[in-house]
Amino acid sequence: MSVPTNPVSLELGKYNFDEKSFKIDHCLFSDKLKYTKEEARLAQSMKGADQERCYFRTTNTELRVGFVGGSDVRFKVEDSDLARKIEGERGNLKIEVFGYVDSVERERVGGNLVKERTVLIAPQKLLLIDSGDKVIFETKI
């Protein structure tokens, strides 16, 4: 995901040995819309909590883009050798996301629709690409 000359940096989380998977550690892939009052009040409860969903802004200032179902996106890697390779290169990997537009939303303020639209994309396929632009892993949702 990017706009010309400005790619979005998505970080791959550490390998989860129980689930045998990697998760994307970025608020774009969070389904949490808002913290509860309790979560917001207690700083300690925020440790390990999902981040609030954030949005990617395009060059069109009236559009913001986010993902729906992003909290469930995982790179399932059963092969331990491949998992070690991915873990070793985590900081240098690029992630490409393919999906479809799930919905387009607009808010109302004072009974009038605002100009800004929120486009929610449902991810369908993700690629992990190494520094040599070679696809090293692909997953379908």
C-alpha positions in Angstrom: 0.0 0.0 0.0 1.4 3.3 -0.9 0.8 6.6 -2.6 3.4 7.6 -5.2 6.8 7.9 -3.4 5.4 7.3 0.0 4.9 3.6 1.0 3.2 2.7 4.2 5.5 0.7 6.4 3.7 -2.4 7.8 5.6 -4.3 10.5 5.5 -8.0 10.8 5.1 -9.2 14.4 7.2 -11.9 16.1 6.5 -15.5 15.3 3.8 -17.0 17.5 5.0 -20.6 18.2 1.6 -21.7 19.5 -0.3 -20.5 16.4 2.6 -21.1 14.1 2.0 -17.7 12.5 3.0 -14.1 12.1 0.7 -11.2 12.7 0.9 -7.7 11.2 1.6 -5.2 14.0 0.0 -2.1 12.6 -3.1 -0.2 13.6 -4.4 -0.4 10.0 -5.0 -4.1 10.8 -6.9 -3.6 14.0 -10.7 -4.0 14.2 -10.8 -2.2 17.5 -12.8 1.0 16.8 -12.5 2.7 20.2 -11.0 2.0 23.6 -13.4 1.4 26.4 -13.5 3.9 29.3 -11.8 1.4 31.5 -9.0 0.7 28.9 -8.4 4.4 28.5 -8.4 5.1 32.2 -6.0 2.3 33.2 -2.6 2.6 31.5 -1.5 -0.9 32.6 -4.5 -2.5 30.9 -3.2 -1.1 27.6 -0.2 -3.4 27.6 -0.8 -6.0 24.9 -4.2 -4.6 24.0 -5.1 -4.2 20.4 -4.5 -0.7 19.0 -7.4 1.4 17.8 -7.9 1.2 14.1 -6.2 3.9 12.1 -6.5 4.9 8.5 -4.3 5.5 5.6 -4.7 8.9 3.9 -4.4 9.0 0.1 -3.5 12.1 -1.9 -7.2 12.8 -2.1 -7.8 14.5 1.2 -11.4 13.4 1.3 -10.6 9.7 1.4 -9.2 7.6 4.2 -8.6 3.9 3.8 -8.6 1.1 6.4 -9.1 -2.6 6.6 -12.0 -4.7 7.9 -11.2 -8.1 9.4 -7.6 -7.1 9.8 -7.2 -8.5 13.3 -7.7 -12.0 11.9 -5.0 -11.7 9.3 -2.1 -14.1 9.9 0.7 -15.5 7.9 0.4 -19.2 8.9 3.9 -20.7 8.5 4.1 -24.4 9.5 7.7 -24.9 8.1 10.1 -24.1 11.0 13.0 -23.3 8.6 10.9 -20.8 6.6 9.6 -19.3 9.9 13.2 -18.8 11.1 14.2 -17.2 7.7 11.2 -14.8 7.9 11.9 -14.0 11.6 15.5 -13.2 10.7 14.5 -10.8 7.9 11.3 -9.3 9.5 12.7 -5.8 9.6 13.5 -5.8 5.9 10.4 -7.4 4.5 7.7 -5.6 2.5 4.1 -6.7 2.7 1.7 -6.4 -0.2 -2.0 -6.5 0.4 -4.6 -7.4 -2.1 -8.3 -7.1 -1.3 -11.7 -5.7 -2.3 -13.7 -2.7 -1.2 -16.0 -4.0 1.5 -17.8 -0.7 2.2 -17.6 3.1 1.8 -18.9 5.1 4.8 -19.7 8.7 5.4 -20.5 10.4 8.7 -23.3 12.8 9.3 -22.8 16.0 11.2 -25.8 18.1 12.0 -27.9 16.0 9.6 -25.5 16.7 6.7 -23.1 14.2 5.1 -19.5 15.2 5.5 -17.2 15.2 2.5 -14.7 12.7 3.9 -15.3 9.1 3.0 -13.9 6.0 4.8 -13.1 3.1 2.4 -12.8 -0.3 4.2 -10.9 -3.0 2.3 -11.3 -6.7 3.1 -7.9 -8.3 2.6 -7.9 -11.5 0.5 -4.2 -12.2 -0.3 -0.9 -11.0 1.3 2.6 -11.4 0.0 5.9 -11.2 2.0 8.6 -9.8 -0.2 12.3 -9.8 0.6 14.8 -7.0 0.0 15.5 -8.5 -3.5 11.8 -8.1 -4.4 11.3 -11.9 -4.4 8.1 -13.2 -2.9 9.1 -15.5 -0.1 5.6 -16.3 1.3 2.0 -15.9 0.2 -1.2 -16.3 2.2 -4.9 -16.2 1.2 -7.6 -15.1 3.7 
